[in-house]
Amino acid sequence: MAVWALGLNHTTAPLDLRGRFAFAIDQIEPTLKALRQSFDGRLARQPEAAILSTCNRTEIYCAGEQPALEPTLEWLAHSGGVSPALLRSHAYTLQDGSAARHAFRVAAGLDSMVLGEAQILGQLKDAVRVADHAGALGTTLNQLFQRSFAVAKEVRTSTEVGAHSISMAAAAVRLAGQLFEDLGGIRVLFVGAGEMIELAATHFAARNPRSIAIANRTLERGEKLATRFGGEVMRLADLPERLHEFDAVVSSTASQLPIIGLGAVERAIKARKHRPMFMVDLAVPRDIEPEVKQLEDVYLYTVDDLAHVVQTGQAQRQAAVAQAEAIIDAGVQSFLHWMEQRRAVPLIQQLNAQADQWRALELARARKALARGEEVDAVLDALSRGLTQKMLHGAMAELNAGDAASREQASNAIQHFFLRKER
């Protein structure tokens, strides 16, 4: 059995390329089905598969009888509408121990833009849950991910990797504080109502802004979040007409196309009489058209723009990284040992099947002898003799076959397997 992984993240690919491979959580299950079906005719069996897709990364994890990295890359390139060569120049491919190490580092937050951040662990668990529900998760990947969760827990409880970390949401508040003298006097609009927006709203609400509004396609979910922060809810369709009312806009939706266009922002700036507007686009693909960044009175930041802000405190955490890597090393070795043991499973199954066949033959012979009225002791003796002869036949044949070197090798093996002293 082989394990392989293919991915691209914030360190290997630009934002717009990552956006081509971003999958919303409700897209993962049908995408997994398409991915696995793409291997039909290439592999004897469809591989196990899971897809992790966040604003900073898209990764495919697979397990099968043999690695198939190139077909995986070709499928992903096709799904994103780019050439395999372009994707290859921005992607990383990993196999077996390297794939396991990467999964463990991702779960522990060591591969994140925010070193030690905890959100990725929940996202990975969601990806595993969806893969399991889709029937795409088997014994090998399930073992890999369960071990990654255990390693992540040990890293968080045994090291200080997560200490001093600054989340993307906290970084957005910090940047807003550099633009506005008093955050208590600004109006903040949050577009979307998912986990990232909830986190961002929590950080902004702590600074007591003048007002908070939530714009979302589903009013019910938007109302729930707005009520929590004492804000109002508005329809996404009303956003262009009301955009000028807000000093800060934070957006993170699952839309595949921008929902805040250049024209809408230009009109908002004009209505604001060119008072500055702070905008944060946390979505991948983008929620806000990139051309907005060129407007004079708009300060637009994407997830990649926030990278240098979230690195604050990194030096303090580096000492703990070595401890975390040691924990991960141990986890990888344990997983590889488990994989090695799994490779013996087919042989063990064959041995058990052969032994069961011999046992069934001797039992059938013994029952017939008993039915004929033969003595029980004689039948039992014949049964035991028949079983031992069948078990030893192969070993005896090896001792009398081949050249001297082969017989010596067979002799050593037979002594090891049959003449060991009981411990």
MARZAGU-377475 format. One line per 3 residues: their letters; for each residue x, y, z of C-alpha. Coordinates in nm, 4 decimals, padded with zeros to 6 digits. Example, Ala and Ser with C-alpha at 12.3 -4.5 7.8 and 13.67 -1.06 7.14 Angstrom:
<atoms>
as) 01.2300:-00.4500:00.7800  01.3670:-00.1060:00.7140 $
</atoms>
This chain:
<atoms>
mav) 00.0000:00.0000:00.0000  00.1266:00.3494:-00.0879  00.0267:00.6929:00.0394 $
wal) 00.0699:01.0062:-00.1683  -00.0220:01.3742:-00.1405  -00.0434:01.6606:-00.3877 $
gln) -00.0998:02.0216:-00.2898  -00.0376:02.3896:-00.3305  -00.0390:02.6517:-00.0555 $
htt) 00.0387:03.0120:00.0343  00.4139:02.9513:00.0030  00.4059:02.7828:-00.3397 $
apl) 00.1226:02.9466:-00.5354  -00.0229:03.2994:-00.5748  -00.3705:03.3779:-00.4516 $
dlr) -00.5434:03.3760:-00.7920  -00.4002:03.0343:-00.8809  -00.5061:02.8938:-00.5431 $
grf) -00.8511:03.0279:-00.6138  -00.8836:02.7983:-00.9151  -00.8505:02.4960:-00.6891 $
afa) -01.0606:02.6103:-00.3941  -01.3498:02.3744:-00.3108  -01.6373:02.4733:-00.0828 $
idq) -01.7222:02.2110:00.1776  -02.0399:02.1087:-00.0104  -01.8348:02.0529:-00.3277 $
iep) -01.5900:01.8098:-00.1700  -01.8038:01.4952:-00.1840  -01.8867:01.5097:-00.5587 $
tlk) -01.5288:01.6211:-00.6286  -01.3943:01.3165:-00.4438  -01.6221:01.0944:-00.6506 $
alr) -01.4915:01.2490:-00.9738  -01.1310:01.2196:-00.8579  -01.1599:00.8516:-00.7695 $
qsf) -01.3453:00.7687:-01.0925  -01.0633:00.9310:-01.2912  -00.8392:00.6416:-01.1839 $
dgr) -01.0650:00.3796:-01.3453  -00.8590:00.1973:-01.6056  -00.5329:00.3267:-01.4558 $
lar) -00.5407:00.1408:-01.1245  -00.6868:-00.1975:-01.0363  -00.8985:-00.0331:-00.7653 $
qpe) -01.0084:00.3210:-00.6914  -00.7742:00.4700:-00.4296  -00.8767:00.6085:-00.0952 $
aai) -00.8923:00.9886:-00.1125  -00.9502:01.3043:00.0921  -00.9380:01.6721:-00.0067 $
lst) -00.8420:01.9569:00.2263  -00.9327:02.3013:00.0905  -00.8834:02.6250:00.2861 $
cnr) -00.8007:02.9859:00.1998  -00.4305:02.8999:00.2208  -00.4122:02.5520:00.0681 $
tei) -00.5707:02.2795:-00.1402  -00.4327:01.9310:-00.0813  -00.5275:01.5848:-00.2049 $
yca) -00.4336:01.2794:00.0020  -00.4604:00.9325:-00.1526  -00.3794:00.5726:-00.0636 $
geq) -00.3680:00.2798:-00.3034  -00.1836:-00.0341:-00.3982  00.0656:00.1758:-00.5951 $
pal) 00.1373:00.5504:-00.6053  -00.0269:00.7540:-00.8836  00.1030:01.1081:-00.8394 $
ept) 00.1049:01.2053:-01.2060  -00.2596:01.1042:-01.2737  -00.3606:01.2926:-00.9571 $
lew) -00.1798:01.6054:-01.0747  -00.3302:01.5785:-01.4239  -00.6810:01.5470:-01.2786 $
lah) -00.6367:01.8488:-01.0492  -00.4898:02.0590:-01.3306  -00.7881:01.9730:-01.5509 $
sgg) -01.0357:02.0559:-01.2727  -00.8754:02.3993:-01.2313  -00.8505:02.4686:-01.6021 $
vsp) -00.4713:02.4976:-01.6128  -00.1964:02.2960:-01.7779  -00.0270:02.0188:-01.5794 $
all) 00.3042:02.1996:-01.6363  00.1761:02.5191:-01.4706  00.0311:02.3323:-01.1746 $
rsh) 00.3482:02.1254:-01.1381  00.5554:02.4438:-01.1075  00.3496:02.5567:-00.8064 $
ayt) 00.2607:02.2231:-00.6426  00.4341:01.9804:-00.4108  00.4108:01.6023:-00.4390 $
lqd) 00.4828:01.3738:-00.1459  00.4839:01.0003:-00.0862  00.4660:00.7651:00.2130 $
gsa) 00.6808:00.9068:00.4977  00.6995:01.2538:00.3416  00.3217:01.2601:00.2916 $
arh) 00.2649:01.1518:00.6517  00.5086:01.4127:00.7840  00.3322:01.6832:00.5850 $
afr) -00.0126:01.5794:00.7121  00.1144:01.5808:01.0712  00.2778:01.9252:01.0281 $
vaa) -00.0421:02.0645:00.8745  -00.2557:01.9288:01.1602  -00.0157:02.0716:01.4195 $
gld) -00.0185:02.4169:01.2572  00.3490:02.4056:01.1608  00.2761:02.4540:00.7909 $
smv) 00.0312:02.7407:00.8382  00.0730:03.1070:00.7530  00.0047:03.1631:01.1227 $
lge) 00.2495:02.9293:01.2934  00.0690:02.7148:01.5464  -00.2817:02.8338:01.4539 $
aqi) -00.5545:02.5954:01.5667  -00.8196:02.6537:01.2980  -00.6524:02.4216:01.0470 $
lgq) -00.7053:02.1192:01.2742  -01.0828:02.1701:01.2640  -01.0706:02.2159:00.8869 $
lkd) -00.8732:01.8923:00.8507  -01.1238:01.7069:01.0687  -01.4068:01.8414:00.8500 $
avr) -01.2247:01.7174:00.5377  -01.1870:01.3707:00.6908  -01.5515:01.3655:00.7967 $
vad) -01.6660:01.4495:00.4421  -01.4328:01.1887:00.2879  -01.5664:00.9266:00.5270 $
hag) -01.9261:01.0172:00.4464  -01.8441:00.9943:00.0749  -01.7098:00.6418:00.1226 $
alg) -01.3672:00.7556:00.0023  -01.1837:00.6902:00.3278  -01.0289:00.3487:00.3909 $
ttl) -00.8127:00.1903:00.6585  -00.4857:00.3534:00.5501  -00.5974:00.7170:00.5213 $
nql) -00.8141:00.6851:00.8294  -00.5092:00.5668:01.0223  -00.2996:00.8512:00.8790 $
fqr) -00.5470:01.1200:00.9819  -00.6293:00.9775:01.3235  -00.2567:00.9727:01.3972 $
sfa) -00.2249:01.3297:01.2677  -00.4931:01.4414:01.5144  -00.3123:01.2659:01.8001 $
vak) 00.0209:01.4247:01.7012  -00.1415:01.7690:01.6785  -00.2884:01.7272:02.0272 $
evr) 00.0494:01.6271:02.1691  00.2209:01.9229:01.9996  -00.0325:02.1664:02.1439 $
tst) -00.0210:02.0240:02.4952  00.3550:01.9609:02.5124  00.4986:02.2672:02.3345 $
evg) 00.4376:02.6406:02.3042  00.4133:02.6462:01.9261  00.0706:02.8090:01.9463 $
ahs) 00.1780:03.0756:02.1961  00.1978:03.4401:02.0830  00.0246:03.3557:01.7548 $
ism) -00.1720:03.6229:01.5712  -00.4705:03.5018:01.3699  -00.5727:03.6433:01.0339 $
aaa) -00.8706:03.8073:01.2038  -00.6531:03.9698:01.4700  -00.4149:04.0891:01.1979 $
avr) -00.7055:04.2575:01.0190  -00.7990:04.4448:01.3373  -00.4373:04.5511:01.3839 $
lag) -00.4225:04.6926:01.0302  -00.7554:04.8705:01.0747  -00.6154:05.0282:01.3895 $
qlf) -00.3294:05.1709:01.1840  -00.5730:05.3403:00.9461  -00.8385:05.4621:01.1895 $
edl) -00.7405:05.6520:01.5015  -01.0332:05.5111:01.6993  -01.1959:05.1808:01.6033 $
ggi) -01.4784:05.2675:01.8383  -01.6007:05.5225:01.5850  -01.6170:05.3060:01.2716 $
rvl) -01.8964:05.1116:01.1041  -01.7976:04.7558:01.0138  -01.9603:04.5327:00.7515 $
fvg) -01.8970:04.1588:00.7450  -01.9849:03.9801:00.4220  -02.0590:03.6122:00.4814 $
age) -02.1452:03.4247:00.7997  -01.8987:03.1367:00.8111  -01.6301:03.0444:01.0602 $
mie) -01.3770:03.3005:00.9350  -01.6279:03.5863:00.9519  -01.7373:03.4772:01.2996 $
laa) -01.3743:03.4887:01.4122  -01.3171:03.8298:01.2511  -01.6375:03.9704:01.4014 $
thf) -01.5299:03.8486:01.7451  -01.2022:04.0407:01.7201  -01.3611:04.3602:01.5857 $
aar) -01.6462:04.3463:01.8397  -01.3873:04.3444:02.1188  -01.2876:04.6969:02.0043 $
npr) -01.6494:04.8215:02.0386  -01.7032:04.9668:01.6900  -01.9834:05.2136:01.6332 $
sia) -02.1921:04.9530:01.4502  -02.1708:04.6039:01.3027  -02.3657:04.4657:01.0069 $
ian) -02.3737:04.1172:00.8556  -02.4516:04.0694:00.4851  -02.5279:03.7127:00.3869 $
rtl) -02.7216:03.5206:00.1231  -02.9058:03.3305:00.3956  -03.0727:03.5789:00.6302 $
erg) -03.1341:03.3209:00.9021  -02.7628:03.2477:00.9469  -02.6783:03.6164:00.9176 $
ekl) -02.9347:03.7061:01.1855  -02.7887:03.4526:01.4262  -02.4421:03.6071:01.3950 $
atr) -02.5734:03.9644:01.4003  -02.7698:03.8976:01.7197  -02.4579:03.7626:01.8884 $
fgg) -02.2687:04.0864:01.8230  -02.5559:04.3295:01.8600  -02.5547:04.4154:01.4898 $
evm) -02.7958:04.4278:01.1999  -02.8399:04.1860:00.9150  -02.8807:04.2780:00.5493 $
rla) -02.9320:04.0961:00.2237  -02.6333:04.0426:00.0007  -02.8339:04.1961:-00.2834 $
dlp) -02.8538:04.5269:-00.0906  -02.4767:04.5507:-00.0524  -02.3998:04.7775:-00.3564 $
erl) -02.6507:05.0437:-00.2447  -02.5333:05.0423:00.1184  -02.1586:04.9891:00.0783 $
hef) -02.0828:05.3602:00.1284  -02.2178:05.3452:00.4848  -01.9257:05.1358:00.6103 $
dav) -01.5708:05.2322:00.7003  -01.4439:04.8740:00.7156  -01.5520:04.5726:00.5090 $
vss) -01.4394:04.2168:00.5823  -01.5499:03.9520:00.3338  -01.5231:03.5733:00.3307 $
tas) -01.7788:03.3752:00.1320  -01.7709:03.0569:-00.0743  -01.8589:03.2402:-00.3953 $
qlp) -01.6628:03.1309:-00.7003  -01.6810:03.4849:-00.8463  -01.6180:03.8300:-00.6898 $
iig) -01.9278:03.9712:-00.5227  -01.7912:04.3234:-00.4636  -01.6958:04.4826:-00.7946 $
lga) -01.4842:04.7839:-00.8857  -01.7856:04.9878:-00.9911  -01.9691:04.9374:-00.6620 $
ver) -01.6643:05.0455:-00.4614  -01.6049:05.3500:-00.6846  -01.9651:05.4630:-00.6251 $
aik) -01.9285:05.4021:-00.2511  -01.6079:05.6111:-00.2328  -01.7767:05.8948:-00.4217 $
ark) -02.0752:05.8857:-00.1828  -01.8324:05.8876:00.1118  -01.6696:06.2027:-00.0311 $
hrp) -01.3428:06.0067:-00.0496  -01.3229:05.9230:00.3185  -01.0945:05.6143:00.3433 $
mfm) -01.2395:05.2657:00.3316  -01.0626:04.9636:00.4827  -01.1332:04.6314:00.3085 $
vdl) -01.0150:04.2782:00.3869  -01.0777:03.9937:00.1439  -01.0285:03.6655:00.3298 $
avp) -01.1872:03.4554:00.0560  -01.0224:03.2190:-00.1911  -01.1264:03.2664:-00.4702 $
rdi) -01.1493:03.6438:-00.4202  -01.4707:03.8126:-00.3049  -01.3449:04.1611:-00.4038 $
epe) -01.2205:04.2410:-00.7538  -00.8406:04.2926:-00.7414  -00.8674:04.6215:-00.9345 $
vkq) -01.0245:04.7766:-00.6228  -00.6757:04.7900:-00.4710  -00.5779:05.0588:-00.7226 $
led) -00.8384:05.3071:-00.5915  -00.6821:05.5965:-00.4018  -00.9023:05.5963:-00.0946 $
vyl) -00.9351:05.2202:-00.0539  -00.7000:05.0054:00.1552  -00.7581:04.6489:00.0368 $
ytv) -00.5798:04.3522:00.1935  -00.5970:03.9869:00.0883  -00.4950:03.6778:00.2853 $
ddl) -00.1506:03.6994:00.1275  -00.1145:04.0673:00.2218  -00.1704:03.9737:00.5860 $
ahv) 00.1212:03.7299:00.5846  00.3862:03.9680:00.7224  00.1533:04.0833:01.0016 $
vqt) 00.0850:03.7354:01.1335  00.4555:03.6573:01.1541  00.4825:03.8755:01.4655 $
gqa) 00.5884:03.6576:01.7541  00.7405:03.3969:01.5228  01.0852:03.4265:01.6845 $
qrq) 00.9393:03.3427:02.0258  00.7791:03.0294:01.8822  01.0792:02.8940:01.6939 $
aav) 01.2293:02.7356:02.0054  00.9149:02.5251:02.0419  00.9192:02.4178:01.6768 $
aqa) 01.2132:02.1827:01.7351  01.0143:02.0074:02.0086  00.7143:01.9801:01.7792 $
eai) 00.9246:01.8378:01.4953  01.0586:01.5692:01.7295  00.7018:01.4686:01.8188 $
ida) 00.6165:01.4589:01.4484  00.9256:01.2485:01.3694  00.8136:00.9900:01.6226 $
gvq) 00.4624:00.9926:01.4774  00.5932:00.9411:01.1239  00.8103:00.6462:01.2275 $
sfl) 00.5157:00.4880:01.4066  00.2929:00.5302:01.1009  00.5567:00.3853:00.8657 $
hwm) 00.5967:00.0869:01.0998  00.2196:00.0348:01.0861  00.2333:00.0594:00.7046 $
eqr) 00.5115:-00.2001:00.6940  00.3057:-00.4361:00.9074  00.0059:-00.3818:00.6795 $
rav) 00.2108:-00.5051:00.3832  00.2215:-00.8495:00.5482  -00.1583:-00.8685:00.5760 $
pli) -00.2168:-01.0446:00.2374  00.0429:-01.3105:00.3228  -00.1106:-01.3603:00.6681 $
qql) -00.4524:-01.3988:00.5070  -00.3156:-01.6574:00.2634  -00.1507:-01.8531:00.5458 $
naq) -00.4728:-01.8526:00.7476  -00.6741:-01.9628:00.4439  -00.4292:-02.2476:00.3731 $
adq) -00.4342:-02.3612:00.7377  -00.8159:-02.3523:00.7419  -00.8254:-02.5634:00.4262 $
wra) -00.5919:-02.8255:00.5773  -00.7900:-02.8276:00.9005  -01.1201:-02.8756:00.7134 $
lel) -00.9769:-03.1700:00.5110  -00.8428:-03.3489:00.8199  -01.1638:-03.2893:01.0146 $
ara) -01.3725:-03.4325:00.7294  -01.1430:-03.7367:00.7168  -01.1668:-03.7816:01.0958 $
rka) -01.5478:-03.7601:01.0934  -01.5676:-04.0297:00.8277  -01.3371:-04.2547:01.0310 $
lar) -01.5499:-04.2032:01.3429  -01.8640:-04.2801:01.1419  -01.7057:-04.6102:01.0390 $
gee) -01.6617:-04.6940:01.4077  -01.2832:-04.6527:01.4324  -01.1301:-04.5913:01.7769 $
vda) -01.1333:-04.2282:01.8874  -00.7648:-04.2331:01.9926  -00.6596:-04.3713:01.6569 $
vld) -00.8670:-04.1093:01.4720  -00.7195:-03.8257:01.6799  -00.3699:-03.9585:01.6218 $
als) -00.4310:-03.9704:01.2456  -00.5798:-03.6206:01.2491  -00.2817:-03.4689:01.4304 $
rgl) -00.0345:-03.6598:01.2122  -00.2105:-03.5416:00.8955  -00.2014:-03.1769:01.0063 $
tqk) 00.1659:-03.1837:01.1049  00.2641:-03.3551:00.7783  00.0823:-03.0902:00.5769 $
mlh) 00.2468:-02.8079:00.7760  00.5960:-02.9571:00.7474  00.5783:-03.0761:00.3876 $
gam) 00.6969:-02.7468:00.2373  00.9862:-02.7144:00.4831  01.1016:-03.0714:00.4195 $
ael) 01.0869:-03.0188:00.0437  01.3047:-02.7075:00.0713  01.5680:-02.8974:00.2721 $
nag) 01.6027:-03.1510:-00.0077  01.5907:-02.9137:-00.3048  01.8241:-02.6646:-00.4698 $
daa) 02.1987:-02.6161:-00.4254  02.3936:-02.6143:-00.1015  02.3506:-02.2389:-00.0474 $
sre) 01.9729:-02.2650:-00.0922  01.9522:-02.5587:00.1486  02.1610:-02.3662:00.4062 $
qas) 01.9299:-02.0681:00.3768  01.6252:-02.2915:00.4093  01.7779:-02.4648:00.7114 $
nai) 01.8335:-02.1356:00.8924  01.4784:-02.0191:00.8162  01.3252:-02.3474:00.9323 $
qhf) 01.5219:-02.3410:01.2566  01.4060:-01.9829:01.3147  01.0374:-02.0552:01.2518 $
flr) 01.0000:-02.4106:01.3866  01.2681:-02.4694:01.6476  01.2425:-02.1518:01.8546 $
ker) 01.2206:-02.2039:02.2266  00.8964:-02.0902:02.3844  00.9423:-01.7614:02.5704 $
</atoms>
